[in-house]
Amino acid sequence: MTRTYAAYAHPLWRRLLLSREAAVVALVIAVSMWAYGNVPYFGEQLTLTYLLLDVTPILLIALPMTLVIVTGEIDLSVASVVGLSSVLVGVLHEGGFGIPAAAAIAVVVGALCGALNGYLVAHVGLPSLAVTIGTLALYRGLAVGILGTKAVTDFPADWTQRASETVGDTGIPTVMLLFLALALGFALLLHFSAFGRGVYDIGLGSEAALFTGVKVQRTKFILFVLTGAVSALAGIFYTLRFGSARGDNAAGLELQVIAAVLLGGVSIFGGRGKLIGVIAGVLLIGVISSALRLQGITVNVINIIIGLLLVVSVVSTPVLAWVSDVAARRNRGTRPTKTPAGVGTP
Amino acid sequence: MTSISRRSAVLGVAALTAGLALTGCTKAATDSGAAGTGAATAAAKLSVVFIPKNLGNPYFDTSDAGGKKVVESLGGTYSEVGPQQASPDGQVQYINTAAQQRASALVVSANDPKAIGDALNQARKGGTKVVTFDSDTDPQYRDLFINQASPDGLAKVEVDGITKQIGDSGEIAILSASANATNQNAWIDLMKKDLAANHPNVKLVDVVYGNDDDQTSFDKTAALLQTHPNLKGIISPTTVGIAAAARYLSTSDKKGKVALTGLGTPNQMREYVKNGTVNEFYLWNPADLGGLAAYAADALVKGKITGKEGDTFTAGELGDFKVGANQTVLLGDPFAFNAGNIDQFTF
């Protein structure tokens, strides 16, 4: 076990305030305040509504994705599951199903998609990167195959309106309530349960976790199933928000989700990261995109800026660790305690 | 990671953020007034936002450049924003943004006839005029659609072209896309009627389908020439078909003997026009399309027209236009590309 108990050496308030997550949250607040004063129209309530609606699918999928990445795995097939679930809702609706029934079936299919990923990763033991690249193509292929190049668009207006309506006059989309409920659930699961401690243990060392009694296979399998189900949920929202079920819906969304998770401070090597940081990471990307769009900046430049931010955030951790390592050696004349593989000195 | 390294990492980031936050606060106080005045002037002036299907698409580069020229000649501000991939959700984000910026008009080529509809109507509620071009939405989501070509116009220009080239007599064939492509079949029906009524000596001997696949279209062209040795001309009303047919003809001994025309794009056809395989082919001029959309947007914004059927407006050098059924304005006759003008086009 390489869990660093030194991290618990400081009082709680200090650990909370000086954490990586706090830094991302502070960055979101800082960028928002800057945009509020400098970007025309950013201060309007509509900005909040559009921004939250735009990031909702990313927010939703980022929740289970965080847990998957904390175990050291990855799921690249999420956007394809979004597409497949969108197509299913469309086709089932055309076939006479009501939206709730169609949505329920889509979530079950999403969970099954996740179960296939989970089975191949956890039980067969294949690398998740390879498995989910495969299923990325497979699920997208199914989505496009079922609906072809056409789109289903005749969804009932009360459902499409429900997808973008707001809570009273707050400007906050109602779908945020669903997100908050899910976020609460995932936070309890990851941060306040034995299952969650197992998730971190797997990320720090799968074998060690196994020897300490963590059900590694079962944990990973469950996480992939959850990711599939939540991706399907995001697909239903996506379909209703745009009133359009298409096979190519949300293509490329997986990279935005993973970018946000990493930006939020989750280690790609596993074992480290908090949901609050991830949520802040998603919002940071949303705020930056929204502010830049309102400044009239094109999508290419926005992507460059977000890409750079991601590189800086990923690189900053080992670089700063190296700097302090050197400093500590100079001060003490000895090597500091060993760092776990992957997150330590380059 | 050690606690030391974590602490300093975090301190670094925290310091950075604190700095950003502070500059943010001070700037906010000084600049908010400027932002407010910017909004007021933007509403009074013509500002047109072009949203193509995707950025970096040569066709839309050409059409939007035509729009830019017109908007700037009218003293307005032009901007072009859009998604990287041709997806409706990407367009929605930019439509929402333009609505918030109180753009006076949006010119959109829709990636989906319905998915961007709510966003467009939201923008219209805020006073933004919406013109679609190239690819329409359902009529309830926009003020005007600028239609690049009518089925009659396209059918007629292709029949006129081929009959002129073969001396108005002999066998011709059609290389279409897929057998159930609605627009292709509508054009083919119109061509058949035109041939029967106006060209009694021209005989349409075959219609084959290349499924808009390059290799299939290539093979079908070869088969056509074998089955019909007296064939004098081919019409291919699809850009994939005409390019594949031209490629086959240019390397066969029928080059220059069998005429080929249809709907194509200059980039795909340049080589075959220059080597004499193809005399002339047709499409619309995207720059004119973008320009007309800009003139229409201006007329809507200035209240010269409301977009209802029968409204008329002047579009500079493009001439006078009348709004037809379904709030649609037709660009006009298709544009003929030939050796004389093909190098002016880069799409």
HADDOCK unambig.tbl for C-alpha pairs under 7 A between the chains (distance, minus, plus):
assign (segid A and resid 6 and name CA) (segid B and resid 3 and name CA) 5.70 0.50 0.50
assign (segid A and resid 7 and name CA) (segid B and resid 3 and name CA) 5.44 0.50 0.50
assign (segid A and resid 18 and name CA) (segid B and resid 7 and name CA) 6.92 0.50 0.50
assign (segid A and resid 18 and name CA) (segid B and resid 10 and name CA) 5.63 0.50 0.50
assign (segid A and resid 18 and name CA) (segid B and resid 11 and name CA) 6.58 0.50 0.50
assign (segid A and resid 19 and name CA) (segid B and resid 10 and name CA) 5.85 0.50 0.50
assign (segid A and resid 20 and name CA) (segid B and resid 10 and name CA) 5.62 0.50 0.50
assign (segid A and resid 23 and name CA) (segid B and resid 13 and name CA) 5.99 0.50 0.50
assign (segid A and resid 23 and name CA) (segid B and resid 14 and name CA) 5.30 0.50 0.50
assign (segid A and resid 23 and name CA) (segid B and resid 17 and name CA) 6.87 0.50 0.50
assign (segid A and resid 26 and name CA) (segid B and resid 17 and name CA) 6.19 0.50 0.50
assign (segid A and resid 27 and name CA) (segid B and resid 17 and name CA) 5.44 0.50 0.50
assign (segid A and resid 30 and name CA) (segid B and resid 17 and name CA) 6.77 0.50 0.50
assign (segid A and resid 30 and name CA) (segid B and resid 20 and name CA) 6.04 0.50 0.50
assign (segid A and resid 30 and name CA) (segid B and resid 21 and name CA) 4.27 0.50 0.50
assign (segid A and resid 30 and name CA) (segid B and resid 24 and name CA) 6.50 0.50 0.50
assign (segid A and resid 33 and name CA) (segid B and resid 24 and name CA) 5.89 0.50 0.50
assign (segid A and resid 33 and name CA) (segid B and resid 25 and name CA) 6.60 0.50 0.50
assign (segid A and resid 34 and name CA) (segid B and resid 24 and name CA) 4.09 0.50 0.50
assign (segid A and resid 34 and name CA) (segid B and resid 25 and name CA) 6.57 0.50 0.50
assign (segid A and resid 34 and name CA) (segid B and resid 28 and name CA) 6.22 0.50 0.50
assign (segid A and resid 36 and name CA) (segid B and resid 28 and name CA) 6.87 0.50 0.50
assign (segid A and resid 37 and name CA) (segid B and resid 27 and name CA) 6.63 0.50 0.50
assign (segid A and resid 37 and name CA) (segid B and resid 28 and name CA) 3.62 0.50 0.50
assign (segid A and resid 37 and name CA) (segid B and resid 29 and name CA) 6.68 0.50 0.50
assign (segid A and resid 37 and name CA) (segid B and resid 31 and name CA) 6.23 0.50 0.50
assign (segid A and resid 37 and name CA) (segid B and resid 32 and name CA) 5.27 0.50 0.50
assign (segid A and resid 38 and name CA) (segid B and resid 28 and name CA) 5.91 0.50 0.50
assign (segid A and resid 38 and name CA) (segid B and resid 31 and name CA) 5.93 0.50 0.50
assign (segid A and resid 38 and name CA) (segid B and resid 32 and name CA) 6.43 0.50 0.50
assign (segid A and resid 38 and name CA) (segid B and resid 35 and name CA) 6.88 0.50 0.50
assign (segid A and resid 39 and name CA) (segid B and resid 35 and name CA) 6.98 0.50 0.50
assign (segid A and resid 40 and name CA) (segid B and resid 35 and name CA) 5.09 0.50 0.50
assign (segid A and resid 41 and name CA) (segid B and resid 100 and name CA) 6.40 0.50 0.50
assign (segid A and resid 41 and name CA) (segid B and resid 101 and name CA) 6.62 0.50 0.50
assign (segid A and resid 153 and name CA) (segid B and resid 114 and name CA) 6.55 0.50 0.50
assign (segid A and resid 242 and name CA) (segid B and resid 115 and name CA) 4.75 0.50 0.50
assign (segid A and resid 242 and name CA) (segid B and resid 116 and name CA) 6.80 0.50 0.50
assign (segid A and resid 243 and name CA) (segid B and resid 115 and name CA) 5.46 0.50 0.50
assign (segid A and resid 244 and name CA) (segid B and resid 115 and name CA) 5.32 0.50 0.50
assign (segid A and resid 293 and name CA) (segid B and resid 97 and name CA) 6.65 0.50 0.50
assign (segid A and resid 294 and name CA) (segid B and resid 97 and name CA) 5.88 0.50 0.50
assign (segid A and resid 298 and name CA) (segid B and resid 81 and name CA) 5.67 0.50 0.50
assign (segid A and resid 299 and name CA) (segid B and resid 82 and name CA) 6.90 0.50 0.50
assign (segid A and resid 299 and name CA) (segid B and resid 83 and name CA) 6.29 0.50 0.50
assign (segid A and resid 299 and name CA) (segid B and resid 84 and name CA) 6.82 0.50 0.50
assign (segid A and resid 317 and name CA) (segid B and resid 9 and name CA) 6.56 0.50 0.50
assign (segid A and resid 320 and name CA) (segid B and resid 5 and name CA) 6.78 0.50 0.50
assign (segid A and resid 320 and name CA) (segid B and resid 8 and name CA) 6.98 0.50 0.50
assign (segid A and resid 320 and name CA) (segid B and resid 9 and name CA) 5.11 0.50 0.50
assign (segid A and resid 321 and name CA) (segid B and resid 5 and name CA) 4.60 0.50 0.50
assign (segid A and resid 321 and name CA) (segid B and resid 6 and name CA) 6.77 0.50 0.50
assign (segid A and resid 321 and name CA) (segid B and resid 9 and name CA) 6.52 0.50 0.50
assign (segid A and resid 324 and name CA) (segid B and resid 4 and name CA) 6.73 0.50 0.50
assign (segid A and resid 324 and name CA) (segid B and resid 5 and name CA) 5.06 0.50 0.50
assign (segid A and resid 324 and name CA) (segid B and resid 8 and name CA) 6.58 0.50 0.50
assign (segid A and resid 325 and name CA) (segid B and resid 5 and name CA) 6.45 0.50 0.50
assign (segid A and resid 337 and name CA) (segid B and resid 2 and name CA) 6.60 0.50 0.50
assign (segid A and resid 339 and name CA) (segid B and resid 1 and name CA) 4.65 0.50 0.50
assign (segid A and resid 339 and name CA) (segid B and resid 2 and name CA) 6.30 0.50 0.50
assign (segid A and resid 340 and name CA) (segid B and resid 1 and name CA) 6.31 0.50 0.50
assign (segid A and resid 343 and name CA) (segid B and resid 1 and name CA) 6.37 0.50 0.50
assign (segid A and resid 344 and name CA) (segid B and resid 1 and name CA) 5.59 0.50 0.50
